[in-house]
Amino acid sequence: MDRYLLGRIVEQVERSRNDWREGRSGNRTLDNKKGALYDKDHLKSEVVAAAARMEEAGWIKINWGGGIRGSDFTSVSYRLEDMPFFYKKYQEKVDPDFRPRYHWVQVFSRALEEELSVVRSPWIKACYREELERVETQRNVREKYEKFLKYQACFRGIDSLEEPVFKRIFSRSFCGGSKVFESVMQKHVIWAAKKYCEDMDDTMDDTTVLSQLLIEDYAQELAVKGVLDLEMPGEDGGRSRISTENWKYGTVLNSETMKHAEPVAERPVFSRVVTIENKANYVAAPFRRDTLYIFTHGFLSPRERRFLQKLYDVWKNYEMEYYHSGDLDYGGMKIFQYMRNRIFPGLQPLRMDAETFVRYEKYGEKIEDETLEKIRGIEEPCFQPLIQKILETGLGIEQESFLIKHA
């Protein structure tokens, strides 16, 4: 039973706001009013006897109830100066692996400071800085430190990526097994990235979040329809010209094509670029020489984004119109903003207006109140009439509804 009282004293100090700090002094009390220290596993007679032994050994001072020694006690007093002794006894009698909270604060702080000097990614640095600021206020510092160690190599791996890598290859390289990342670490990484990484949007699904971190489930592909002229490396070291003109129904550029292809530095035959969020609408769009259609599938990956930025660097020298067509809901508007802010600065919405909403309103689907509040907070002049319709009806409309012929 000495172990029990010893544990309660250690627990009280370790969970305190400041008493856990090294070198603290002063008297503290472990309360036993109304038998707070008694339960079915720690009977009154046993706890009283243990307290008496500890007092006799000079560890504590007992405040006996009613002044009657040996019958019951209201509290025990101990000195913070004696905590090194209590910690040593706790290690001997209860937990040989125990270390005081101040020990774990020091160890964890040093580890975080070391990582901050090594990692480059702003969002990982932000994550570690916040952890460092909170380390002294957390009671479960040891658990936090052990969790940090668990993910340390994974975050260093993410920080080192320069090019997209398949998830299982990443896992094998940095997490100790091909399936460890997905089964153990993925959920935490996605949570941290959404909280600290500015590249993330709250409408991104897990696959898209990982793609922004250059971790891919599958090879990236970008579907285009129209007359897009590109230059590709030739076998003789030169460059050959290719065109998508003959693929009247569209074609797909894989990740290696996007990596090596360069735009032809001349005026394109088209004068309009239309990005489309949903695949059915992209497939249904008719081939036109004056228009290049691009299927975005939502938020583009870094490689897709870089490829389109290369194209835009050429296109911006010529008169060109840029449009985006997407769902009439929160996600659709956020994707539009993403495309405009990161790729095509002059982007305009296409069929993302109040008139289109009214026409297809009967195909609308109920939007959750939480999402409606987010829509209310979108400050985008071109969407205000559409936002008003969404808020009035509580509905959102998926872009595929535009393909219903009897609408």
C-alpha positions in Angstrom: 0.0 0.0 0.0 3.1 2.3 0.3 3.3 2.0 -3.5 -0.2 3.3 -3.8 0.3 6.5 -1.7 3.7 7.0 -3.3 2.0 6.9 -6.7 -0.7 9.3 -5.7 1.9 11.9 -4.5 3.9 11.5 -7.8 0.7 11.7 -9.8 -0.4 14.9 -8.0 2.9 16.6 -8.7 3.3 15.4 -12.3 -0.2 16.7 -13.2 0.2 20.1 -11.5 0.6 23.3 -13.3 4.1 24.2 -11.9 5.0 21.8 -9.1 6.5 19.3 -11.5 9.3 21.7 -12.5 12.8 20.9 -11.3 13.9 22.6 -8.1 10.5 23.6 -6.8 10.0 24.0 -3.0 7.2 24.3 -0.5 4.7 22.0 1.3 1.9 20.3 -0.5 -1.2 18.3 0.7 -2.7 15.1 -0.6 -6.3 15.3 0.4 -8.3 12.5 2.0 -11.5 14.3 3.0 -14.5 12.0 2.8 -12.2 9.1 2.3 -11.0 10.2 -1.2 -8.0 7.8 -1.0 -10.1 4.8 -0.1 -11.8 2.4 -2.5 -12.5 -1.3 -2.9 -8.9 -2.0 -3.9 -7.4 0.3 -1.2 -9.2 -0.3 2.0 -9.2 2.3 4.8 -7.3 0.2 7.3 -4.5 -0.6 4.7 -4.1 3.0 3.5 -4.0 4.3 7.1 -1.4 1.7 8.1 0.7 2.5 5.0 0.5 6.3 5.7 1.7 5.6 9.3 4.7 3.6 8.1 5.6 6.4 5.6 5.3 9.0 8.4 7.4 6.9 10.7 10.1 6.7 8.0 10.0 10.5 7.7 8.6 10.7 4.2 5.3 12.5 5.0 3.4 14.1 7.8 -0.2 12.9 8.5 -3.0 15.2 9.5 -5.1 12.8 11.7 -8.8 13.2 11.7 -10.1 14.6 15.0 -6.7 14.4 16.4 -7.0 10.7 17.0 -3.9 9.1 15.8 -4.2 5.8 13.9 -7.9 6.0 13.3 -8.4 8.1 10.1 -6.6 11.0 8.5 -7.9 14.0 6.5 -4.7 14.5 4.5 -1.0 13.9 4.3 1.6 16.6 3.7 4.9 16.4 1.8 7.7 18.7 0.7 8.4 19.5 -2.9 12.1 19.5 -2.0 11.7 15.8 -1.4 10.4 15.0 -4.8 13.8 13.6 -6.1 13.6 11.1 -3.2 9.9 10.2 -4.1 10.8 9.8 -7.7 13.7 7.4 -6.8 11.4 5.4 -4.6 8.7 5.3 -7.3 11.2 3.9 -9.7 12.3 1.3 -7.2 8.9 0.2 -6.1 6.5 1.0 -9.0 8.0 1.7 -12.4 11.7 1.3 -13.2 11.2 3.2 -16.5 9.6 6.2 -14.9 11.2 9.6 -15.5 9.9 12.9 -14.1 7.9 15.2 -16.3 10.7 17.8 -16.4 13.0 15.1 -17.9 10.6 14.5 -20.8 10.0 18.3 -21.3 13.8 18.7 -21.7 14.2 15.7 -24.0 11.2 16.6 -26.2 12.2 20.3 -26.4 15.7 19.4 -27.6 14.3 17.0 -30.2 11.9 19.6 -31.5 14.6 22.2 -31.7 16.8 19.8 -33.6 14.0 19.1 -36.1 13.3 22.8 -36.6 17.0 23.2 -37.6 16.7 20.4 -40.2 13.3 20.5 -41.9 12.6 23.0 -44.7 8.8 22.7 -45.2 7.0 25.7 -43.6 4.0 23.7 -42.6 6.2 21.1 -40.8 8.1 23.9 -39.1 4.8 25.4 -38.0 3.6 22.1 -36.6 6.8 21.7 -34.6 6.9 25.3 -33.4 3.4 25.0 -31.9 4.4 21.7 -30.3 7.4 23.4 -28.8 5.3 26.3 -27.4 2.9 23.9 -25.7 5.4 21.3 -24.4 5.5 22.6 -20.9 1.8 22.8 -20.5 1.1 19.2 -21.6 0.7 16.6 -18.9 1.3 13.7 -21.2 4.7 14.9 -22.4 6.2 11.4 -22.6 3.3 10.1 -24.8 3.7 13.2 -27.0 7.4 12.6 -27.3 7.0 9.0 -28.2 4.4 9.9 -30.8 6.9 12.4 -32.2 9.5 9.7 -32.5 7.0 7.5 -34.3 6.4 10.0 -37.0 9.8 11.7 -37.1 11.2 9.8 -40.1 7.9 10.0 -42.0 7.9 13.8 -41.7 11.5 14.0 -42.7 10.7 11.9 -45.7 7.9 14.2 -46.7 10.2 17.2 -46.2 12.8 15.7 -48.6 10.4 15.0 -51.5 11.2 16.9 -54.7 9.1 14.8 -57.1 5.9 12.7 -56.7 6.4 9.2 -55.3 4.0 6.3 -55.0 2.6 5.9 -51.5 4.0 2.4 -51.0 7.5 3.3 -52.2 7.4 6.3 -49.8 6.3 4.0 -47.0 9.0 1.5 -47.7 11.7 4.2 -47.9 10.7 6.2 -44.8 8.3 4.2 -42.6 9.8 0.8 -42.3 7.4 -1.2 -44.6 5.3 -0.7 -47.7 2.0 -0.6 -45.9 3.0 1.2 -42.6 2.3 4.7 -43.9 -1.2 3.9 -45.0 -2.2 1.7 -42.0 -0.4 3.7 -39.2 0.7 7.2 -40.2 -1.5 8.5 -43.0 -4.4 9.7 -40.9 -2.1 11.8 -38.6 -0.1 13.2 -41.5 -3.3 14.3 -43.3 -4.6 15.9 -40.1 -1.4 17.8 -39.6 -1.1 18.9 -43.2 -4.7 20.2 -43.2 -4.0 22.2 -40.0 -0.7 23.7 -40.9 -0.1 23.7 -44.6 -1.4 26.7 -46.6 -1.6 24.7 -49.8 -4.5 22.7 -48.3 -8.2 23.5 -48.6 -10.9 22.2 -46.3 -12.7 20.6 -49.2 -9.8 18.4 -50.2 -10.2 14.7 -49.7 -7.4 12.5 -48.3 -6.0 11.5 -51.7 -5.8 15.1 -52.8 -4.1 16.2 -49.6 -1.4 13.5 -50.0 -1.0 14.5 -53.7 -0.2 18.0 -52.6 2.5 16.5 -50.4 3.9 14.6 -53.5 2.6 11.2 -52.2 0.6 9.5 -54.9 -1.8 6.5 -54.9 -1.4 6.2 -58.7 0.3 7.9 -61.6 -0.9 11.4 -62.3 -2.7 12.0 -65.5 -4.1 15.2 -67.0 -6.8 14.9 -69.7 -7.0 17.5 -72.4 -9.2 18.0 -75.5 -8.3 20.5 -78.2 -5.3 21.5 -80.2 -2.4 21.5 -77.8 1.1 21.7 -79.3 4.0 20.4 -77.2 7.7 19.7 -77.7 9.1 16.4 -76.4 12.7 15.2 -76.1 13.7 13.2 -79.1 15.9 10.1 -79.3 18.8 12.0 -81.0 18.9 14.6 -78.1 16.8 17.1 -80.0 13.1 17.9 -79.6 10.1 16.7 -81.6 6.8 18.4 -81.9 3.5 16.7 -81.1 -0.1 17.8 -81.2 -3.3 16.6 -79.6 -5.3 17.8 -82.6 -6.0 14.3 -83.9 -7.5 13.1 -80.6 -11.0 14.6 -81.2 -12.4 13.0 -78.1 -9.5 14.0 -75.9 -6.3 12.4 -74.7 -4.4 11.9 -71.4 -0.9 13.2 -70.6 0.8 11.0 -68.0 3.1 12.2 -65.3 6.3 11.6 -67.3 4.8 13.5 -70.3 4.0 16.5 -68.0 7.5 16.3 -66.5 9.3 16.4 -69.9 7.0 18.2 -72.3 7.5 21.9 -73.0 5.0 24.3 -74.6 5.6 25.5 -78.1 6.6 29.1 -77.9 4.1 30.5 -80.3 0.5 31.6 -80.5 -1.8 28.6 -80.0 -4.7 28.0 -82.4 -7.2 28.3 -79.6 -8.2 31.5 -77.8 -10.1 30.0 -74.9 -9.1 27.6 -72.1 -11.9 25.9 -70.2 -11.1 23.8 -67.1 -13.8 21.4 -66.1 -14.2 19.8 -62.7 -16.2 16.7 -63.5 -15.2 14.0 -66.0 -18.6 13.4 -67.6 -18.9 17.1 -68.5 -15.3 17.1 -69.9 -16.1 14.0 -72.0 -19.4 15.5 -73.3 -17.7 18.8 -74.3 -17.4 18.9 -78.2 -14.0 19.3 -79.8 -13.4 22.8 -80.9 -10.3 24.3 -82.5 -10.8 27.6 -80.7 -11.1 26.0 -77.2 -8.8 23.8 -75.1 -10.6 21.8 -72.5 -8.8 20.5 -69.4 -10.3 18.0 -67.0 -9.1 19.1 -63.5 -10.8 16.4 -61.4 -10.8 18.8 -58.5 -7.7 20.2 -56.9 -4.7 19.6 -59.1 -1.5 17.9 -57.9 1.8 19.9 -57.7 3.0 18.3 -60.9 -0.2 19.1 -62.9 -0.1 22.6 -61.5 3.5 23.1 -62.6 2.7 21.8 -66.1 -0.2 24.2 -66.5 1.9 27.0 -65.1 4.5 26.3 -67.8 1.8 26.5 -70.5 0.4 29.7 -69.0 3.8 31.4 -69.1 3.5 31.1 -72.9 -0.2 31.7 -73.3 -0.1 34.9 -71.2 1.7 36.6 -74.1 -1.3 36.3 -76.3 -5.0 37.3 -76.0 -6.7 34.5 -74.2 -9.8 33.8 -72.2 -9.8 31.5 -69.2 -12.9 29.8 -67.8 -13.7 27.2 -65.1 -16.9 25.2 -65.0 -17.6 23.2 -61.8 -20.2 22.2 -59.2 -22.6 24.9 -57.9 -21.6 24.3 -54.3 -18.9 25.1 -51.7 -16.4 22.7 -53.3 -16.9 24.0 -56.8 -16.3 27.6 -55.7 -13.2 26.7 -53.7 -11.8 24.8 -56.7 -12.4 27.9 -58.9 -10.5 30.1 -56.4 -7.7 27.6 -56.3 -7.4 27.5 -60.1 -7.5 31.3 -60.4 -5.1 32.0 -57.5 -2.5 29.3 -58.5 -2.6 28.9 -62.2 -4.8 31.2 -64.3 -5.0 34.7 -62.8 -7.7 35.9 -65.2 -10.0 32.9 -64.7 -13.8 33.5 -64.9 -16.6 31.2 -63.9 -18.5 29.4 -66.6 -22.1 28.2 -65.9 -21.5 28.9 -62.3 -24.1 31.6 -61.8 -27.6 32.2 -60.4 -29.3 31.6 -63.8 -27.8 28.2 -64.2 -28.7 27.4 -60.6 -32.4 28.2 -61.2 -32.5 26.2 -64.4 -31.1 23.0 -62.7 -32.5 23.7 -59.2 -34.8 20.6 -59.3 -31.6 18.4 -59.4 -30.2 20.1 -56.3 -29.1 18.2 -53.2 -29.4 19.3 -49.6 -26.3 21.0 -48.1 -25.4 20.5 -44.5 -25.8 23.6 -42.2 -22.1 23.6 -41.4 -21.2 23.8 -45.1 -23.8 26.5 -45.7 -22.1 28.6 -43.1 -18.8 28.2 -44.9 -20.5 29.3 -48.2 -21.8 32.4 -46.4 -18.3 33.3 -45.6 -17.0 33.2 -49.2 -16.0 36.7 -50.3 -16.1 36.4 -54.0 -18.0 39.1 -56.0 -18.6 37.0 -59.0 -20.4 34.3 -56.9 -22.6 36.5 -54.7 -25.8 36.0 -56.7 -25.1 32.2 -56.8 -24.3 32.2 -53.1 -27.6 33.9 -52.4 -29.5 31.2 -54.3 -27.7 28.4 -52.4 -28.4 30.0 -49.0 -32.1 30.6 -49.9 -32.7 27.0 -51.0 -30.1 25.1 -48.9 -29.2 23.2 -52.1 -26.1 22.5 -54.1 -26.0 21.3 -57.8 -23.5 18.9 -59.2 -22.2 19.8 -62.6 -23.3 16.5 -64.1 -26.9 17.8 -63.9 -26.0 20.0 -66.9 -26.0 16.9 -69.1 -29.6 16.0 -68.4 -31.3 16.8 -71.8 -34.8 17.5 -70.5 -33.6 20.1 -67.9 
